[in-house]
Amino acid sequence: MPHDHDDIFEADNATRADRGPVDHPTMLSSCARAATAEEALYRVQYPNSATRTTRIFALDQAAAEAMYAITDDLWDNAHFLTVLGNGKITADTNSYNVPICHPDGTPANLDAELAGADVVVLLATNGSSEAAAEVIARECFDRKIMCAGLALKRGPSSESMDRVVNSMRRFTRVLVVAQDDDYIPAMLTALRA
């Protein structure tokens, strides 16, 4: 080899036909080039300033209790809402007839809550909320709002978890199965809620 620094010079070109060793520095890869001081001049020097408007819907009572545990945390522009009376909601229910409320019990309107929203997260612990998930997800689709689902595991039964997953699978772009409630704030932080 012609040089001592194998990582800087390309010395072994035995795989190239009719060519011997090359005695010049290799090109920097795009990752190495991005780490140079010259390229650092073009980096944005402040964090992503775009906040998201997030709506979190608890589709059943157990999901609401898990959600209430984090509502007092600092969130940029997140509204926490509970869907009431799932037994009365069908897939044909109009969005203005979906009964929802804020954590303090004051009623809310689904259309008003979705106006200007960027992300919607559906929380569920049982499969009884399929119709509510469908109505909310349909409104999100029509308004081009990203809809994510978080299935919260309760108890050892995998059959009940399957019901939750199947009730939300058709309606969300992202569906996560969480083993514990600590995943709720982690997911919301990742979504910049």
PAZAPA-4460 file (N, C-alpha, C; in steps of 0.05 Angstrom, whole numbers, plus 32768, in hexadecimal, padded with zeros to 4 digits):
% residues 193
    n_x    n_y    n_z   ca_x   ca_y   ca_z    c_x    c_y    c_z   seq   type   mol
   8011   7FE9   8000   8000   8000   8000   8012   8019   8000     1      M     A
   800A   802D   7FF1   801B   8044   7FEE   801A   8057   8006     2      P     A
   8004   8056   8017   8002   8068   802E   7FFB   8059   8047     3      H     A
   8001   8067   805E   7FFC   805B   8078   7FDF   805E   8080     4      D     A
   7FD0   8071   8075   7FB5   8077   807E   7FA1   806A   806B     5      H     A
   7F99   8052   8070   7F87   8043   805E   7F6B   8050   805D     6      D     A
   7F63   805D   8073   7F49   8069   8074   7F47   8083   8063     7      D     A
   7F5E   808F   805D   7F5E   80A8   804E   7F62   80A3   8030     8      I     A
   7F72   808F   802A   7F79   808A   800E   7F6E   8070   8005     9      F     A
   7F66   806F   7FEC   7F5C   8056   7FE0   7F74   8049   7FD3    10      E     A
   7F7E   8034   7FDF   7F97   8028   7FD6   7F93   800D   7FC8    11      A     A
   7F7E   7FFF   7FCE   7F7A   7FE5   7FC3   7F64   7FE6   7FAD    12      D     A
   7F6D   7FE6   7F94   7F5A   7FE6   7F7E   7F5C   7FCD   7F6E    13      N     A
   7F60   7FB7   7F7B   7F64   7F9E   7F6D   7F4A   7F96   7F5F    14      A     A
   7F34   7FA0   7F67   7F1B   7F98   7F5A   7F16   7FA8   7F40    15      T     A
   7F26   7FBD   7F3B   7F23   7FCC   7F22   7F36   7FC0   7F0D    16      R     A
   7F2A   7FBA   7EF7   7F3B   7FAE   7EE1   7F4F   7FC2   7ED6    17      A     A
   7F67   7FB9   7ED2   7F7C   7FC8   7EC5   7F84   7FE1   7ED5    18      D     A
   7F7F   7FE2   7EEE   7F86   7FF9   7EFE   7F95   7FF1   7F17    19      R     A
   7FA9   7FFF   7F1D   7FB8   7FFA   7F35   7FAE   800A   7F4C    20      G     A
   7FBD   800D   7F61   7FB5   801C   7F78   7FB1   803A   7F71    21      P     A
   7F9D   8046   7F7D   7F97   8062   7F79   7FA3   8071   7F91    22      V     A
   7FB2   8086   7F8B   7FC1   8094   7FA0   7FB6   80B0   7FA4    23      D     A
   7F9C   80B2   7FAA   7F90   80CC   7FB0   7F79   80C8   7FC5    24      H     A
   7F72   80DE   7FD2   7F5D   80DB   7FE7   7F42   80D3   7FDA    25      P     A
   7F33   80C4   7FE8   7F18   80BC   7FDF   7F05   80D3   7FE4    26      T     A
   7EEE   80D2   7FD7   7ED9   80E7   7FDA   7ECC   80E3   7FF5    27      M     A
   7EC5   80F9   8002   7EB6   80F7   801B   7E9A   80ED   8015    28      L     A
   7E90   80DD   8027   7E74   80D4   8024   7E62   80EC   802B    29      S     A
   7E48   80EA   8024   7E36   8100   8029   7E33   8105   8047    30      S     A
   7E35   80EF   8057   7E33   80F3   8074   7E4B   8102   807F    31      C     A
   7E63   80FA   8075   7E7B   8107   807E   7E7C   8124   8075    32      A     A
   7E72   8129   805C   7E72   8144   8051   7E5F   8156   8062    33      R     A
   7E48   814A   806B   7E35   815A   807B   7E40   8162   8096    34      A     A
   7E55   8154   809F   7E60   8159   80B9   7E77   816E   80B8    35      A     A
   7E7D   8178   80A0   7E92   818C   809E   7E89   81A7   80A7    36      T     A
   7E9C   81B8   80AE   7E96   81D3   80B7   7E89   81E4   80A1    37      A     A
   7E91   81DF   8088   7E86   81ED   8072   7E68   81E8   806F    38      E     A
   7E60   81CF   8071   7E44   81C7   806F   7E34   81D1   8088    39      E     A
   7E41   81D3   809F   7E33   81DC   80B7   7E28   81F8   80B4    40      A     A
   7E34   8208   80A2   7E2A   8223   809E   7E0D   8224   8093    41      L     A
   7E05   820E   8087   7DEA   820D   807A   7DD5   8200   808C    42      Y     A
   7DDD   81F8   80A4   7DC9   81EB   80B6   7DB8   8200   80C3    43      R     A
   7D9F   81F8   80C8   7D8D   8209   80D7   7D95   8207   80F5    44      V     A
   7D9A   821E   8101   7DA5   821F   811C   7D91   8220   8132    45      Q     A
   7D78   821C   812D   7D63   821C   8142   7D51   8204   813F    46      Y     A
   7D44   81FC   8154   7D33   81E4   8152   7D1B   81E9   8141    47      P     A
   7D0E   81D3   8139   7CF6   81D5   8129   7CE2   81E6   8138    48      N     A
   7CDA   81FC   812C   7CC9   820F   813A   7CAB   820A   8134    49      S     A
   7CA5   81F8   8121   7C89   81F3   811A   7C7C   81E2   8130    50      A     A
   7C69   81ED   813E   7C5B   81DD   8151   7C43   81CF   8144    51      T     A
   7C3B   81B9   814F   7C24   81AB   8143   7C0C   81AE   8155    52      R     A
   7BF5   81AE   8149   7BDC   81AF   8157   7BD3   8192   8158    53      T     A
   7BD2   8187   8170   7BCC   816A   8174   7BB3   8167   8184    54      T     A
   7BA3   8154   817C   7B8B   814C   818A   7B8D   812F   8192    55      R     A
   7B89   812A   81AC   7B8B   810E   81B6   7B70   8106   81C0    56      I     A
   7B65   80F1   81B5   7B4B   80E7   81BC   7B4C   80CC   81CA    57      F     A
   7B42   80CC   81E3   7B3F   80B2   81F1   7B24   80A6   81E9    58      A     A
   7B25   808E   81DE   7B0D   8082   81D3   7AFD   8072   81E7    59      L     A
   7B08   806D   81FE   7AFA   805F   8213   7B03   8068   822F    60      D     A
   7AF5   8060   8243   7AFA   806B   825E   7B16   8064   8269    61      Q     A
   7B20   804C   8264   7B3A   8044   826E   7B50   8055   825F    62      A     A
   7B4C   805A   8245   7B5F   806A   8236   7B5E   8087   8240    63      A     A
   7B46   8090   8248   7B43   80AB   8253   7B53   80AE   826D    64      A     A
   7B51   809A   827E   7B60   809B   8298   7B7E   809C   8293    65      E     A
   7B88   808D   827F   7BA4   808E   8279   7BAC   80A9   826E    66      A     A
   7B9A   80B4   825E   7BA0   80CE   8252   7B9F   80E5   8267    67      M     A
   7B8C   80E3   827A   7B8A   80F8   828E   7BA4   80FA   829F    68      Y     A
   7BB3   80E5   82A0   7BCC   80E5   82B0   7BE1   80F8   82A5    69      A     A
   7BDF   80FF   828B   7BF3   8110   827F   7BE8   812B   8276    70      I     A
   7BCF   8130   827B   7BC4   814A   8270   7BD0   8162   827E    71      T     A
   7BDB   8160   8296   7BE6   8177   82A4   7C03   817C   829B    72      D     A
   7C0F   816A   828C   7C2A   816F   8282   7C2A   8186   826E    73      D     A
   7C42   8191   8269   7C44   81A7   8256   7C43   819D   823A    74      L     A
   7C2F   81A5   822B   7C2C   819E   820F   7C28   81B7   81FF    75      W     A
   7C33   81B8   81E7   7C32   81D1   81D7   7C16   81D9   81CF    76      D     A
   7C09   81C9   81BF   7BEE   81D0   81B6   7BDE   81B6   81B3    77      N     A
   7BDC   81A8   81C8   7BCD   818E   81C8   7BB4   8191   81D8    78      A     A
   7B9E   8186   81CD   7B85   8184   81DC   7B7F   8167   81E1    79      H     A
   7B78   8162   81FA   7B71   8147   8202   7B52   8145   8204    80      F     A
   7B47   8131   81F6   7B2A   812E   81F5   7B22   8111   81FA    81      L     A
   7B0A   810E   8205   7AFF   80F4   820B   7AE5   80F0   81FB    82      T     A
   7AE3   80DA   81ED   7ACA   80D3   81DF   7AB7   80C6   81F3    83      V     A
   7A9F   80D1   81F4   7A8B   80C7   8207   7A76   80B6   81F8    84      L     A
   7A6A   80A4   8206   7A54   8094   81FB   7A5A   8085   81E2    85      G     A
   7A6F   8076   81E2   7A77   8067   81CA   7A60   8055   81C0    86      N     A
   7A4F   804B   81D2   7A3A   8039   81CA   7A26   8047   81B8    87      G     A
   7A24   8061   81B9   7A11   8070   81A8   7A1D   8079   818E    88      K     A
   7A37   8076   818A   7A44   807E   8171   7A44   8067   815E    89      I     A
   7A3D   806D   8145   7A3E   8059   812F   7A51   8064   811A    90      T     A
   7A58   8054   8106   7A69   805D   80F1   7A5B   8073   80E0    91      A     A
   7A41   8075   80E2   7A32   808A   80D2   7A2E   80A3   80E2    92      D     A
   7A37   80A4   80FB   7A33   80BC   810C   7A42   80D4   80FF    93      T     A
   7A35   80EB   80FE   7A41   8103   80F3   7A55   810E   8108    94      N     A
   7A69   811B   80FE   7A7E   8125   8110   7A74   8138   8125    95      S     A
   7A60   8148   811F   7A55   815B   8133   7A44   814D   8148    96      Y     A
   7A3E   8133   8144   7A2F   8125   8158   7A40   8113   816A    97      N     A
   7A5A   8113   8166   7A6C   8103   8177   7A70   8111   8191    98      V     A
   7A67   8105   81A7   7A69   8112   81C1   7A86   8110   81CC    99      P     A
   7A93   8127   81CE   7AAE   8127   81DA   7AB0   813D   81EF   100      I     A
   7AC3   813A   8201   7AC7   814F   8216   7AE4   8152   821C   101      C     A
   7AEB   8168   8229   7B05   816E   8233   7B09   815F   824D   102      H     A
   7B22   815E   8257   7B26   8150   8271   7B17   815B   8288   103      P     A
   7B10   8175   8287   7B00   8180   829D   7AE2   817B   829B   104      D     A
   7ADA   816D   8285   7ABE   8166   8281   7AAF   8179   826F   105      G     A
   7ABB   818F   8267   7AAC   81A2   8256   7AAA   8195   823A   106      T     A
   7A92   8198   822E   7A8E   818C   8213   7A9F   819A   81FE   107      P     A
   7AA4   818A   81E9   7AB4   8195   81D3   7AA6   818B   81B9   108      A     A
   7AAE   8198   81A3   7AA3   8192   8189   7AB9   8186   8178   109      N     A
   7AB4   816F   816C   7AC8   8162   815C   7AD1   8173   8144   110      L     A
   7ABF   817F   8136   7AC6   8190   811F   7AD8   81A7   8128   111      D     A
   7AD1   81B4   813E   7AE1   81CB   8147   7AFD   81C1   8151   112      A     A
   7AFE   81AA   815D   7B18   81A0   8167   7B2A   8198   8150   113      E     A
   7B1F   818E   813A   7B2F   8186   8123   7B38   819D   8111   114      L     A
   7B2A   81B3   8114   7B31   81CB   8104   7B4D   81D4   810A   115      A     A
   7B5F   81D3   80F7   7B7B   81DB   80FB   7B8D   81C6   8108   116      G     A
   7B83   81AF   810E   7B93   819A   811A   7BA6   818E   8105   117      A     A
   7BBE   8187   810F   7BD2   817A   80FD   7BD4   815C   8102   118      D     A
   7BD0   8154   811B   7BD3   8138   8122   7BBC   8131   8135   119      V     A
   7BB1   8119   8131   7B9D   810E   8143   7BA7   80F3   814D   120      V     A
   7BA5   80EF   8167   7BAE   80D5   8173   7B95   80C9   8181   121      V     A
   7B8F   80B0   817A   7B79   80A1   8186   7B84   808E   819B   122      L     A
   7B7A   808F   81B3   7B83   807C   81C8   7B6C   8069   81CE   123      L     A
   7B72   804F   81D0   7B5D   803C   81D6   7B68   8025   81E6   124      A     A
   7B57   801A   81F8   7B5F   8002   8208   7B4D   7FEA   8202   125      T     A
   7B36   7FEF   81F5   7B25   7FD8   81EE   7B19   7FDD   81D3   126      N     A
   7B0D   7FC8   81C8   7B03   7FCA   81AC   7AE7   7FD5   81AA   127      G     A
   7ADD   7FE2   81BF   7AC2   7FEC   81BE   7ABF   8007   81B0   128      S     A
   7AD6   8012   81A7   7AD6   802D   819C   7ADA   802E   817E   129      S     A
   7AD4   8019   8171   7ADA   8018   8154   7ACA   802D   8144   130      E     A
   7AB1   8031   814B   7AA1   8045   813C   7AAC   8061   8141   131      A     A
   7AB3   8068   815A   7ABE   8082   815F   7AD8   8087   8151   132      A     A
   7AE9   8072   8150   7B03   8074   8142   7AFE   8079   8124   133      A     A
   7AE9   806B   8119   7AE3   806E   80FD   7ADA   808B   80F6   134      E     A
   7AC8   8096   8107   7ABD   80B0   8102   7AD4   80C5   8103   135      V     A
   7AE4   80C4   8118   7AFA   80D7   811B   7B0F   80D4   8105   136      I     A
   7B16   80BB   80FE   7B2A   80B7   80E9   7B1F   80C0   80CE   137      A     A
   7B06   80BC   80C9   7AFA   80C5   80B0   7AFC   80E3   80AD   138      R     A
   7AF6   80F1   80C3   7AF9   810E   80C3   7B16   8117   80BF   139      E     A
   7B28   8108   80CB   7B45   810E   80C7   7B4D   810A   80AA   140      C     A
   7B43   80F5   809E   7B4A   80EF   8082   7B3F   8105   8070   141      F     A
   7B27   810D   8075   7B1A   8122   8064   7B29   813D   8067   142      D     A
   7B34   8142   807F   7B42   815B   8084   7B60   8159   8080   143      R     A
   7B6A   8142   8078   7B87   813D   8073   7B97   8141   808D   144      K     A
   7B8C   8135   80A3   7B9A   8136   80BD   7BA5   811A   80C2   145      I     A
   7BBF   8118   80CA   7BCB   80FF   80D0   7BBE   80F3   80E9   146      M     A
   7BB5   80DA   80E8   7BA7   80CD   80FE   7BB8   80B5   8107   147      C     A
   7BC0   80B5   8121   7BCF   809F   812C   7BBF   8092   8142   148      A     A
   7BC4   8078   8146   7BB6   806A   815B   7BC9   805E   816F   149      G     A
   7BC1   805D   8188   7BD1   8052   819D   7BC0   803E   81AD   150      L     A
   7BC5   8025   81A9   7BB6   8010   81B7   7BC4   800A   81D2   151      A     A
   7BB6   800F   81E8   7BC2   800B   8202   7BBA   7FF0   820D   152      L     A
   7BCE   7FE0   8213   7BC9   7FC5   821D   7BC0   7FC6   823A   153      K     A
   7BAB   7FB6   823F   7B9F   7FB3   8259   7B9D   7F96   825F   154      R     A
   7BAA   7F8C   8274   7BA8   7F70   827C   7BB8   7F5E   826A   155      G     A
   7BB9   7F44   8271   7BC9   7F31   8262   7BBC   7F26   8249   156      P     A
   7BA3   7F2C   8244   7B94   7F20   822E   7B9D   7F2C   8213   157      S     A
   7BA7   7F1B   8201   7BAF   7F25   81E7   7B96   7F28   81D5   158      S     A
   7B81   7F19   81DC   7B68   7F1B   81CD   7B5B   7F37   81CE   159      E     A
   7B5B   7F43   81E6   7B50   7F5E   81E9   7B62   7F72   81DB   160      S     A
   7B7C   7F6E   81DB   7B8E   7F80   81CC   7B89   7F7D   81AE   161      M     A
   7B84   7F65   81A4   7B7E   7F62   8188   7B64   7F71   8180   162      D     A
   7B51   7F72   8192   7B38   7F81   818D   7B3E   7F9F   818A   163      R     A
   7B4F   7FA9   819B   7B56   7FC5   819A   7B65   7FCC   8180   164      V     A
   7B79   7FBC   817A   7B88   7FC0   8162   7B76   7FBE   8149   165      V     A
   7B65   7FAA   8148   7B54   7FA7   8131   7B3F   7FBD   812E   166      N     A
   7B38   7FC9   8145   7B24   7FDF   8144   7B30   7FF8   8139   167      S     A
   7B4B   7FFC   813B   7B57   8015   8132   7B68   8011   8119   168      M     A
   7B6F   7FF8   8112   7B82   7FF3   80FC   7B79   8000   80E2   169      R     A
   7B60   7FFF   80DB   7B57   8009   80C1   7B56   8028   80C0   170      R     A
   7B57   8035   80D7   7B52   8052   80D7   7B6A   8063   80DD   171      F     A
   7B81   8058   80E3   7B98   8068   80EB   7BAF   8062   80D8   172      T     A
   7BBF   8076   80D3   7BD7   8073   80C3   7BEE   8066   80D2   173      R     A
   7BEF   806C   80EC   7C03   8061   80FE   7BF4   8054   8115   174      V     A
   7BFA   803B   811C   7BED   802D   8132   7C03   8020   8143   175      L     A
   7C03   8028   815C   7C18   801E   816F   7C0A   800F   8186   176      V     A
   7C15   7FF9   818D   7C0B   7FEA   81A4   7C1E   7FEF   81BB   177      V     A
   7C13   7FFA   81D1   7C24   8002   81E8   7C1E   7FEF   81FF   178      A     A
   7C33   7FE6   820C   7C31   7FD4   8223   7C2A   7FE3   823C   179      Q     A
   7C31   7FFD   823E   7C2B   800C   8256   7C24   8029   824E   180      D     A
   7C1A   8038   8261   7C10   8053   825B   7C27   8067   8258   181      D     A
   7C3F   8060   825F   7C56   8072   825B   7C5B   8079   823E   182      D     A
   7C50   8068   822D   7C55   806D   8210   7C45   8085   8206   183      Y     A
   7C2F   808C   8214   7C1E   80A2   820A   7C2F   80BC   8209   184      I     A
   7C3C   80C5   821F   7C4B   80DE   821C   7C63   80DB   8209   185      P     A
   7C6E   80C3   8208   7C85   80BF   81F5   7C7C   80C3   81D8   186      A     A
   7C65   80B8   81D1   7C5B   80BB   81B6   7C53   80D8   81B0   187      M     A
   7C46   80E5   81C3   7C3E   8101   81BF   7C57   8113   81BC   188      L     A
   7C6C   810D   81CB   7C84   811D   81C9   7C91   8119   81AD   189      T     A
   7C91   8100   81A4   7C9B   80FA   8189   7C8B   8108   8173   190      A     A
   7C71   810B   8178   7C60   8119   8164   7C61   8137   8168   191      L     A
   7C71   8141   817A   7C73   815E   8181   7C58   816A   8189   192      R     A
   7C4B   815C   819A   7C30   8165   81A4   7C34   817C   81B8   193      A     A
***
